[in-house]
Amino acid sequence: MASEIRDINLAESGLRKIEWVRRNCPLLTMLKEEFGETKPFAGQKVALSIHLEAKTAYLCEVLKAGGAEVYATGSNPLSTQDDVVAALVTEGIEVHAWHAISDEDYMRCIDDVLAIGPTIIIDDGGDLVNRVHTKYPELIDNIIGGCEETTTGIIRLEAMNREGKLRFPMVRVNNAQMKHFFDNRYGTGQSVWNGINRATNLVVAGKIAVVAGYGWCGKGVAMRAKGLGARVIVTEIDPVKAIEAIMDGFDVGCEKVIDEEDFLNMRDGAICCNAGHFDCEVDMAWLRANAVEQRDMRENIVGYKLSNGNWIYVLGEGRLVNLACGDGHPAEIMDMSFAIQALSAKYLVEHQGDFEEMLMDVPDEVDFDVARKKLAFMGKAIDTLTSEQERYLNESGI
């Protein structure tokens, strides 16, 4: 099946973006060289549903260097960069995606990627895994396993697993220390504000920023907002996380994720955006149905006038603001996350048939190997325990 993208003539711009990422992702570059020699994915068909921008494109290149046939589609209608997917096609990777794709075409592209009969799945949000289980169960026996990148996708996987519906092994990449400690906190924190600032061109200092949820992503977003000079309020339902937010210096309230009640209480000109996977955290359906006027204000900003006369501005259609309005996480951050992805996929191939559980965490040896290598690339070193210290820690003394 041929690739289906917007314009192959955009490839030169995409190739430049990928080259910049390549220069700033030493872990992935090291793996690409290693995989090029060892070919751990020889004979494998890898299907990916991911945010198609330069860093994920480089992950595709790394998998291809390892001998895989690579087939990619998007995981969000607004995060695909058309020049990057054009570049991937010129490098022999089949892609079915384009920016601002309709919901109908989005699912058709998911189907097109699954039609190749994958042996490994790389998912971001769970759409590939869900689709293969619900529409293409005949493909399941051929799938060795897969990797899930996001919190949202893992929640979906855990629900499937509890119900006994998950039928091939999946690695919870998001749970790896080298993923969520850095990607979710520092990556999301910086890229969310990159997207907000690019879309709005407004000052952050002096404004009130409300962050819904104080998980790792929320911590990063709140931290960066504070650094930019905003007064930050965190909303939470978990008392432990609420105390943590308070001790980190933030005000804490308890509100719903943004819905009708919140919209009607917002100030005129309030700006809403979302860093979660789906567009339901900010209730876009209610806004579109109840706004008395809707207007495009700037690129990636739509204004909704409410019955009370106030305007609410939404960035990136309420979808992932860091990717809909920006370039996503910094390259150095995704270098760690995608090294975990690539090595987890390699682990699945090497241990196929050995898994007793359908849902597993990234092996510690993979997590710590990535950490040690990243530390070395950063030009840093750490101490190691002496044999006496190890004995002290490991012996009971009895």
C-alpha positions in Angstrom: 0.0 0.0 0.0 1.3 3.4 -0.9 1.8 6.2 1.6 -1.0 8.8 1.9 0.3 12.2 3.0 -0.4 15.9 2.1 2.5 16.8 -0.1 5.8 15.0 -0.9 7.3 18.2 -2.0 7.6 19.4 1.6 10.3 16.8 2.3 13.3 19.1 2.3 12.0 21.1 5.2 11.2 17.9 7.1 14.7 16.5 6.5 16.3 19.6 8.0 14.1 19.2 11.1 15.1 15.5 11.5 18.8 16.4 11.0 18.5 18.9 13.9 17.0 16.2 16.1 19.7 13.7 15.1 22.4 16.1 16.2 20.7 16.5 19.7 19.7 12.9 20.4 23.0 11.0 21.1 21.2 8.0 22.7 19.1 7.4 19.6 22.1 7.9 17.3 24.1 5.4 19.3 21.2 2.9 19.1 20.8 3.5 15.3 24.5 2.6 14.8 24.2 -0.4 17.1 20.9 -1.6 15.5 22.4 -1.1 12.0 25.0 -3.8 12.8 22.9 -6.2 14.9 19.5 -5.9 13.0 17.4 -6.8 16.1 14.2 -6.2 14.1 15.0 -8.1 11.0 11.8 -9.6 9.6 9.6 -7.5 11.9 6.8 -5.3 10.8 6.4 -2.3 13.2 3.2 -0.3 13.2 3.3 3.1 15.0 0.5 5.5 16.0 2.5 8.5 17.2 2.7 12.2 17.1 4.4 12.6 13.8 7.0 15.3 14.2 10.8 15.3 13.9 11.7 13.4 17.1 9.3 10.6 16.4 10.5 10.5 12.8 14.0 9.8 14.1 12.6 6.9 16.2 11.1 5.5 13.0 14.6 5.8 11.4 16.2 4.0 14.3 13.7 1.1 14.0 14.2 0.9 10.3 18.0 0.8 10.7 17.4 -2.2 13.0 15.9 -4.1 10.0 12.2 -3.4 10.6 9.6 -2.6 8.0 8.1 0.6 9.5 4.5 1.8 9.0 3.4 5.0 10.7 0.2 7.0 11.3 -0.7 9.8 13.6 -2.0 9.7 17.1 -3.7 13.1 17.1 -5.3 15.1 14.2 -3.3 18.2 14.9 0.2 16.9 15.8 1.2 15.6 12.4 3.8 17.9 10.7 3.3 17.5 6.9 6.9 18.2 6.0 8.2 15.6 8.4 6.0 12.8 7.1 7.0 13.8 3.6 10.7 13.3 4.7 9.9 9.9 6.2 8.4 8.7 2.9 11.5 9.7 1.0 13.5 7.5 3.4 11.4 4.4 2.7 8.9 4.5 5.5 5.2 4.1 4.7 3.1 6.9 6.3 -0.6 7.5 6.4 -1.2 10.9 8.0 -1.6 14.6 7.5 -2.2 17.7 9.6 -5.8 18.5 10.5 -7.1 15.1 9.4 -10.8 14.5 9.9 -11.9 11.9 12.5 -13.1 9.6 9.7 -9.8 9.7 7.8 -7.9 9.4 11.1 -9.5 6.0 11.8 -9.1 4.9 8.2 -5.3 5.6 8.4 -5.2 3.6 11.6 -6.8 0.7 9.6 -4.4 1.2 6.7 -1.4 0.8 9.0 -2.9 -2.3 10.7 -3.6 -3.8 7.3 0.1 -4.6 6.8 -0.2 -7.2 9.6 2.2 -5.8 12.2 4.3 -8.0 14.5 5.1 -5.1 16.9 3.0 -2.1 17.9 4.2 1.3 19.1 1.2 3.2 20.5 0.7 6.7 21.8 -2.8 6.8 23.4 -4.0 3.3 22.7 -5.8 3.7 19.4 -3.8 0.9 17.5 -4.2 -1.6 20.3 -7.9 -0.8 20.8 -8.6 -1.0 17.1 -6.8 -4.3 16.6 -8.7 -5.9 19.4 -12.1 -4.6 18.4 -11.9 -4.7 14.6 -9.0 -6.9 13.5 -8.7 -9.8 16.1 -7.5 -12.1 13.3 -4.2 -10.1 13.4 -3.5 -10.7 17.1 -1.8 -14.1 16.9 0.9 -12.6 14.7 1.7 -9.7 17.1 4.7 -10.3 19.4 3.7 -7.3 21.6 3.9 -3.6 21.8 4.9 -0.5 23.8 2.6 2.3 25.1 4.0 5.8 25.5 1.4 7.7 27.5 -0.5 7.8 30.7 -3.8 7.8 28.8 -2.8 4.7 26.8 -1.8 2.8 29.9 -5.1 3.6 31.6 -6.8 2.1 28.6 -4.5 -0.9 28.7 -5.0 -1.5 32.4 -8.8 -1.5 31.9 -8.5 -4.0 29.1 -6.2 -6.2 31.2 -8.5 -6.1 34.2 -11.4 -7.3 32.0 -9.2 -10.1 30.5 -9.4 -8.5 27.0 -5.7 -7.7 26.4 -4.4 -10.5 24.2 -0.7 -9.7 23.6 2.0 -8.4 25.8 2.4 -4.6 26.2 5.2 -2.7 27.9 4.2 0.4 30.0 6.9 2.7 28.6 5.4 5.7 30.4 6.0 4.0 33.8 9.8 3.9 33.2 11.7 6.2 35.5 13.7 7.5 32.5 10.4 8.4 30.8 7.9 9.9 33.3 10.4 11.6 35.6 11.8 13.6 32.7 9.4 13.5 29.7 6.3 14.1 31.7 7.7 16.7 34.0 10.4 18.6 32.2 9.3 17.8 28.6 5.6 18.6 29.2 6.4 21.6 31.4 8.6 23.3 28.8 6.7 22.3 25.7 3.3 23.3 27.0 4.4 26.8 27.6 6.3 26.9 24.3 3.0 26.1 22.6 1.0 28.6 24.7 3.5 31.4 24.2 3.8 30.7 20.4 0.0 30.7 19.9 -0.9 33.7 22.1 2.2 36.1 22.0 1.1 37.2 25.5 3.0 37.8 28.7 2.7 35.1 31.4 4.1 37.1 34.3 1.4 38.5 36.5 -1.4 36.2 35.2 -3.2 33.5 37.2 -2.5 30.0 35.8 -4.8 27.2 36.9 -3.2 23.7 36.5 -5.7 20.8 36.8 -4.0 17.9 38.4 -0.6 17.6 40.1 0.8 14.4 38.5 4.1 14.5 36.8 2.8 16.5 33.8 1.0 18.9 36.1 4.1 19.4 38.2 6.1 20.3 35.2 3.5 22.8 33.8 3.1 24.4 37.3 6.8 24.7 37.8 7.4 26.4 34.4 4.4 28.7 35.0 5.9 29.8 38.3 9.2 30.4 36.6 7.6 32.6 34.0 6.1 34.8 36.7 2.5 33.5 36.9 0.5 33.0 40.1 -0.2 29.3 40.0 -3.3 27.5 41.4 -3.4 23.7 41.3 -6.7 21.8 41.4 -6.6 18.3 42.8 -8.8 15.5 44.1 -5.9 13.6 45.7 -5.1 15.0 49.2 -1.5 13.7 49.1 -0.8 15.5 45.8 -2.6 18.6 47.0 -0.2 18.8 50.0 2.7 18.2 47.7 1.6 21.1 45.6 1.2 23.4 48.6 4.7 22.5 49.8 6.0 23.2 46.3 4.6 26.7 46.8 1.3 26.6 44.9 -2.2 27.5 45.9 -4.5 24.5 45.8 -8.2 24.3 45.0 -10.6 21.5 44.0 -12.5 21.9 40.8 -13.8 19.7 37.9 -11.9 19.4 34.7 -13.0 22.4 32.7 -16.8 22.2 31.9 -19.9 24.4 31.7 -19.7 25.6 35.3 -16.1 26.6 34.9 -16.6 28.4 31.6 -19.5 30.5 33.0 -17.3 31.6 35.9 -14.3 32.5 33.9 -13.2 36.1 33.3 -13.8 37.6 29.9 -10.7 36.7 27.8 -9.7 33.6 29.7 -7.5 31.2 27.8 -8.0 27.4 28.0 -5.6 24.7 26.7 -5.0 21.0 27.3 -1.9 18.9 27.8 -3.8 15.6 27.9 -4.2 13.1 25.1 -7.8 13.7 24.2 -9.9 16.9 23.7 -12.4 16.0 26.4 -10.5 17.5 29.4 -11.7 20.9 28.2 -15.4 20.3 27.3 -15.1 21.4 23.6 -18.5 19.8 22.8 -20.3 22.1 25.3 -18.4 25.2 24.1 -19.2 24.6 20.4 -22.9 23.8 21.1 -23.5 26.7 23.5 -21.4 29.6 22.2 -23.4 32.4 20.7 -20.5 33.3 18.5 -17.4 31.6 17.4 -14.4 33.3 15.7 -10.9 32.5 14.6 -8.7 34.9 16.5 -5.1 33.8 15.5 -3.6 30.7 14.1 -4.5 27.9 16.6 -6.8 30.2 18.7 -10.6 30.1 18.5 -12.8 32.4 20.5 -16.1 31.4 21.9 -18.6 34.1 23.0 -20.9 32.9 25.8 -24.4 34.0 26.6 -23.0 36.1 29.5 -21.0 38.1 27.0 -17.6 36.8 28.0 -15.2 35.4 25.5 -13.3 32.2 26.1 -10.2 31.5 24.0 -9.2 27.9 23.3 -5.7 26.9 22.0 -5.3 24.1 19.5 -8.9 23.0 19.5 -8.5 21.8 23.1 -6.0 19.2 21.9 -2.4 18.7 23.1 -1.2 22.3 23.2 2.4 21.4 23.1 2.0 19.6 19.8 -0.9 21.4 18.3 0.7 24.8 18.8 4.3 23.8 19.1 7.0 21.2 18.3 6.4 19.0 21.3 9.0 18.1 23.9 12.6 19.1 23.5 14.8 16.8 21.6 17.1 15.9 24.5 14.1 14.8 26.6 12.7 12.6 23.8 16.1 11.1 23.3 15.6 9.3 26.6 11.9 8.4 26.1 12.5 7.0 22.6 15.6 5.1 23.6 13.3 3.4 26.2 10.8 2.7 23.4 13.3 1.2 21.0 15.0 -0.9 23.7 11.6 -2.1 25.0 10.6 -3.2 21.5 13.9 -5.1 21.2 13.2 -6.7 24.6 9.9 -8.0 23.3 11.5 -9.5 20.2 14.3 -11.2 22.2 11.8 -12.6 24.8 8.8 -13.4 22.7 6.8 -16.3 24.1 8.3 -15.9 27.5 5.8 -13.5 29.0 3.3 -14.7 31.6 1.6 -11.3 32.1 0.0 -9.3 29.3 1.0 -5.9 30.9 4.6 -5.3 32.1 6.9 -2.5 33.1 10.1 -1.6 31.4 12.9 -3.9 32.8 15.1 -2.2 35.3 18.2 -3.1 33.3 16.8 -1.1 30.3 15.8 1.8 32.5 19.2 2.1 34.2 21.2 1.4 31.1 19.6 4.4 29.4 20.2 6.5 32.5 23.9 5.6 32.7 24.4 6.3 29.0 22.5 9.6 29.1 24.6 10.7 32.1 27.7 10.0 30.1 26.5 12.0 27.1 25.8 14.9 29.5 29.5 14.7 30.5 28.8 13.7 34.1 29.8 10.8 36.3 28.6 9.4 39.6 30.2 7.4 42.4 29.7 3.7 42.9 29.4 1.8 46.2 32.5 0.0 47.5 32.2 -3.7 48.2 32.0 -2.9 51.9 29.1 -0.4 51.4 27.2 -3.0 49.3 27.7 -5.6 52.0 26.5 -3.1 54.6 23.3 -2.4 52.6 22.5 -6.0 51.7 23.3 -7.9 54.9 20.9 -8.0 57.8 23.6 -7.9 60.5 22.1 -10.9 62.2 
